[in-house]
Every structure is written in structure tokens, then in C-alpha cells.
Amino acid sequence: MPTPSGKRPAGGASEHSARAHVPFTPLDLQLVLLRRMADHNPDLVEDARRELGVSIAGMRDANKRWQAMLRSPRARPAAARYRSVLGEPESATARRVGDLDCQARQWPLPLWPDLRFEVLAGPDGQVWNEWLVRAPGAEPPLLRTTDDLTPWSCTVDEAARAFAPARPLEGTAPTRWGLAFTAPDPDGAPRQVVAEFTWGLLQRTRISG
């Protein structure tokens, strides 16, 4: 927007153009994941952001650039976009979901060394799911009572297995999931639990009963 003098502020359009051409990196993707988690666990996100050595402004910028990538008329298919950001997957295995075949591609992320970012991609490159899962060979958490369900302690499938049968719940955003199940409290009394996940990682629980 021009200033009263009729000149654009220094770094305006040129700065925006330069930022648009900055490569989107695995670090940036981790910041995008954190940005969605900040609604529920700002303290954990703040600690993770500092561990990554990135400012609040840097996290916001990464999220803005990610959204711009998604909305661009020249946007790549989702599966190709993740490959361009994260490189070749650490593993890519065939998987069958219901009556459909897909490929499960996994990448390591330094912030969560015991997890992998997994993308389920169909034959046409369409992404069916994108979330964090436990890394192959990593020790899963011991989930026995409601006290074990702490933020970032487990993934969707781990909670569903530990407290089966679990009922899936519709999330409040594309990257969010919910589960409803019964779990014992530390004294062994059954409790009704609603667990909320972002990018597949537990964020918070509501316990009643």
C-alpha cells in the first residue's frame, strides 16, 4: 500500500516476493504442526519452538507460507508437496484401507525422534491421511489409566488399542481427530474419556463418569 508520499514502504512487495521463493523445509513443516497444537498446549509448543531456535514471528511466517502453498492455483498434489518439503520418505509401504490400496510414506522429524510423519497416498497422488505415528522399533507408551493420557504422550492408534473399543469422533479441523472410550482411573474406577488429537498426537482429554 503506498505511503502518503506515493512510495511503497521499503521491502514491501519485494520482501513478499522474496519470502514466497524461500524453500519450505522440514523445519518449517514442524512449525506448521506446532502452530495447530498451540491452541491446546501453548507451553509445550513454546518449549518446542525454542528447542528449534525459531521466533514466534518465524513460526507465524512458516504457517502463512504453508497456507499460501495450499491455496496457490499452481499447488502441487498433496503427496508431491510433502516429498518436495521432506525429501524421499524413510519408508514407503503398500497398505490396504478397506477396499482401497494406498501407500504409507513415513519421514522422521527431529522434534519427535520416536515418531514419524506418515502420509497415506492413493494411486493418483491424493493424500487420504497425514499424521504422526510411532516410529518402527520405538518403544510405545504404557497406557493403563487416565493418568497416562498426558499431552503428546501417545498417538491416535495407540490410545485406540490401549482402551478398546474406542469410538472415532469428528474433529474440529482437518488435522484434528477425536476418540471416545472408557478407561480406568488410578483407583481402577471406569471413566468416560474424550481424547482430542492434532496431527495424530494427543493434545487433551475430557474425563467424566
Salt bridges, closest charged atoms under 4 A:
GLU15 OE2 - ARG19 NH1 3.75
ASP28 OD2 - ARG65 NH2 3.12
ASP39 OD2 - ARG176 NH2 2.61
GLU46 OE2 - ARG49 NH2 2.57
GLU46 OE2 - ARG50 NH2 3.18
ASP61 OD1 - ARG19 NE 3.05
ASP61 OD2 - ARG65 NE 3.25
GLU88 OE1 - ARG83 NH1 2.62
GLU90 OE1 - ARG116 NE 2.62
ASP101 OD1 - ARG96 NH1 2.53
GLU118 OE2 - ARG95 NH2 3.08
ASP157 OD2 - ARG161 NH1 3.18
GLU158 OE2 - ARG134 NE 2.69
ASP185 OD2 - ARG191 NE 3.02
GLU196 OE1 - HIS40 NE2 3.83
GLU196 OE2 - ARG204 NE 2.90
GLU196 OE2 - ARG206 NH1 2.83
